[in-house]
């Protein structure tokens, strides 16, 4: 969102609408998106909770379209763990997202149950429940303080409960996930406010999958893909691929169809602590106005006593 000081209020609002329209349509999402989604699936799929066999903490920060005022910024912190005989998983996720004058914070709890299909393959089902807190403050726009209508109706806070579901088929070498993180399409509007550009929470459908193969001694190859579907927007699909060197260093790239491409790196400092970084460069009409997207990941696993855990873990 490029809002210079000599822009009047009307131009500012037009730019906001264009930015939000671009986010919802080119990325097919109101919900936040991540390039390193494969390292934190529980943020969109509750069935993943507990599948690592460890108490797993993940923090991710995404700074999208650097150099544009009001561009999306997202922070997520999640924790998940097996529970009760390791057939049950639980988790908790906090996601904070900002786009211009619009902020949303979601706090969700996850529950999953894991069934053994074969000696090496499991199928889990999960439920997610929590609340989204929306904070819209159009008074932050330059010149908004002089508009009586915005003064009356330009600030709004909503607390919207929701729930989601998911399934996750996995082994130590592949995974396939399906999820709908928000089932309810809560209204984002009221009768008095005429400044709404999206009047409900859209239902997002996520399908993701990946696998790992050995291609040489101390070298593994891990391709993965993710698709997002939402009513009123084109299908959003991305493909990632990374090489694992000596079970420590991940090097790879990603391509989001019609939107962006970039590179990613992840280093396992120990069997418990990992750090990751990705950089995307935009291919849409916004590419002339930003310097790309940065994303940072930190992951930490707490091992359980007397519990054998696969190391390294690929998913």
N, C-alpha and C positions, 0 to 999 in steps of 0.2 A: 504494500500500500504506500504510494508516494504522495505525501501530503505536504506541500511546501507552505510556508507561512503566508504567501500571497494567494493561496487557494481560498475561495469562499466556502461556506458551509455546504452548499449544494454540490460543489465539485468533490468535497471530501466524502460526502455520503455516496456519491456515484462510484468513487474509487473503492470504497469499502464493499459495495455491492459487487463490483467486478472481482475483487479479491476473493470474497466468500464464494461467488459463483465458480471461480476457477478452482478453489479448493474442493468444493463439493462435486464438481463435474470431472475435472481432469484426474483427480485422485479418487473419485468415487467414494467420498467419505465425509461425514460430519465428525466421526470419531477420529482420534489421532492415528497417524500411521508411522511406522518405523522401518528403516532399511534393514536393521538387524533383528527383525521379527523372529528369526529362527532361534535366537538365543534367549527369548523371553515369551514363549507361546502362551503362558498362563494369562498374559494381559488380555488376550482375546478368546482363549479357549479354556474353560474351567476343567475340562477333562484331563488336561496336562498335569494338574496339581498332584504332586507325590510321585510322578513317574520317574524322576531322577534317582529316587531312593535316598535322597539327602535332604537336609534342611537348607533350602536354596534361597539366597538373597540376591536380588537383581535391582540395579539402579541404572536408568537410561535417561539421557538428556538429548533432545533434538532441537537444533536451531535451524529452521528452514528459511531458505531464501535470504541469506545474510546480505545486509545492506538495504533492505526494504523496510521502511517504517511500518510497524504493525504486522509484520510477517509472523507466521505461526511459530510458537515456542512450546515445547512439550517436555514434561518431566514425569517419569513413572517410577514408582518404587513398589516392588512386589516381593512376597515371601511365600513359599509353598513347601509342603513336607508330607511324607507318608504318615499315616496315623492308624492306630488299632490294627496291629498285625500286618501292616504294610499293604493291605488290600484297599484301604481308604486313604484318600489324599485330601488335604485342606490347604487353603491359601487365602491371602489377603493382598489386594492391589489398590494403590492410590495413583490416580492419573490426573495431572493438572495440565490444562491446555489453554493457550491464549492466542487469539486472532484479533488484532486491532482492539476495539473496545469490548470484545466478547471474551469472557473467561468461563471455563467450566472445570469443575473438580469432581471426579468420581471416586467413590470409596466402595469397594466391592469385596465380598467374601466368596470363596470358592469351595465346592465340595465335589469329590470324585470317587468313583468306585471302579476298581480294576479287576478284570477277569482274565484268567490265563487261558488262552486259546490253544497254544502249543507250548512245548517246553521253553521256547525262546520268544514267543509272541503274546502280547497282551492287548486287550481291548478295554478301554475305559469310557465311562459316561460321566458327565459333570453338570453341575448346576452353579450358576452365579447369581448373586443377589446383592443389591445395595442401592445407593442413591447418587444421582447426579445433581450437582449444585451449579446453576447457571447464574452468571453475573454480567448483565449488559449495562454499560454506562456510556451512552452516546454523548454525555456532557464532556468527555475527554477529547472530543473532536474540537479542532480549532474553530472558534466562532460559535460553538454550540451554546455558550452562556448567554448569547443575545437572542436565542430563539425560544419564545415562550412555550411552544409546543414540546420542544425537547426538555425544557425545564420541568414540565409537568409529567411527561411520559417517557423521557429518554433514559430513565434508570429503572432497572427491573431485576429482581432476584427470584429465582425459581428453585424449588427443591423437588426433584422428580425421582420417585422410586422406580426401580426396574429390576428385571431378572433376565438371565440368559441361560443357554444350554450348549452342550458340545459333546463330541465323541472323538476318541483318539486311539488309533490302531498303531502299535509300535513294537519294535524290538531293539536290539542294540545296533541294528544296521539300517533301519528305515522307519519312517513314520508317515501317517496320513491323518489329517485332522479336518473336522467339520464343526463349525460353531456359528451361533447367532448370539452375540454378547448382550444385545438388548432386544427383548421380545416386544415390550410395550412401546407404542408410538405416542408418547406423551405430547400434549399440545405445548407449544412454545409461545402461544399468542394469548391475548385477551381481547375483549370486545372494544376496549377504549383505545388500545394502541394500534395505530395504523402504520407503524414503522417496521413491521415484521417482514423479513425476507424469506424465512423458513418457518412454517407454522407448526411443525411437529418434528419429533425425533424419528429419523428414518431407521428402518430395520436393516442392519448390515449382515450379509451372509459371507463367511470366510471359509475358504477351502485351501488347505496348505498340505505340502508333502515334500519329502526328500529322502535321500538314501546315501550311504557311504560305501565306496568300493576301494579295494587295494589296487593300485596301479604300478607300484614298485616298492622295493624295500624302503621303509620309513616315509613313504609318500602315499597319501590317501586322497580321494577325490569325493567331494560332497556337493552335488547339485540339489537345489531346492526351489520350490515355486510357491507363490501365494496369489490367490485371486479374491477380489472383493466385489460383491454385487449388492447394489442398492437401487431401489426404485427411483426413476427419474434421472439416472446417470449412467454413462457407458460402463461396461465391464472394465475393471482395473485389474491388471495382471502384471506380475513381475517375476523375473527369473534371476536366481543367484547361483553362483558356483564358486567353490573355494577348494584350495589344496591344503591338506594338513601335512606339515613337515615335521618329522621326528616326534609326532604326538604332542607338539608344543605350539607351533606357529601356524595360524590359519591365514592364507592370502587368497583373495578372490575379488570378484566383481559382481555387479548387478545391473540389470536393465529393466526399467519400468516402462512398459509399452506406451509409446506416444507421450512420455512425460520426462523421463530422466535416465541417466546412467551414471555409474560411479564405481568406486573401489572400496574394499573393506579389509580390515586386518584385525586379528584377534590373537592375543598371546596368553597362553596358560602359564602364569608365573610359577604356580605350584599346582598340585593336584586339586587344590581347593579354590585358589584365587585366579581370576581371569580378567583381563581388560581388553576392550575392543574399541575400534574407531572406524567410521565410514564417512565418505564424502560423496555427495551426489551433485551432478551438474544438470541444470534444468534445460530441457529441450522444447518447452512450451513457449508461448508468446512472452512469458515473463523473463526469459533468459537474458534480455538486454538490461534488466533492472536489478539483478542480484548477482552475488558471487558464490552461489551454490549453497549446499546444505551440509551441516556438520552434525555428527551424532556420536556420542560417547557412551560406552557401556562398562559397568563394573559388576562382576558376578562372584559370589562367594558361597561355597558349600561347606556345611557342617556335617561331618561324618557321624554315623551312629555306631556306638560301641557294639562289637560282636556282629556287625552286619557287613557282609561282603558287598562292596560296591565296585562296579566296573569303572576303570580309569584308563584312558580318558573317556569321558562321556560325550557322545556326538550330538545328542539331542536333549 
